[in-house]
Amino acid sequence: ENMREAAVRMTLEEERRKKTDSEETRERSIIIIGSKEV
């Protein structure tokens, strides 16, 4: 059961990491676009 809990926890953390990565990438691209215009 501990293995199953660990697997679930890893999956949740990975999904959370993907969400934050996409948000960071969006912010980074916006910053890059803004800096290019200036």
Secondary structure, DSSP 8 states (H G I E B T S, - for coil): -HHHHHHHHHHHHHHHHHHHHHHHHHHHHHHHHHHHH-
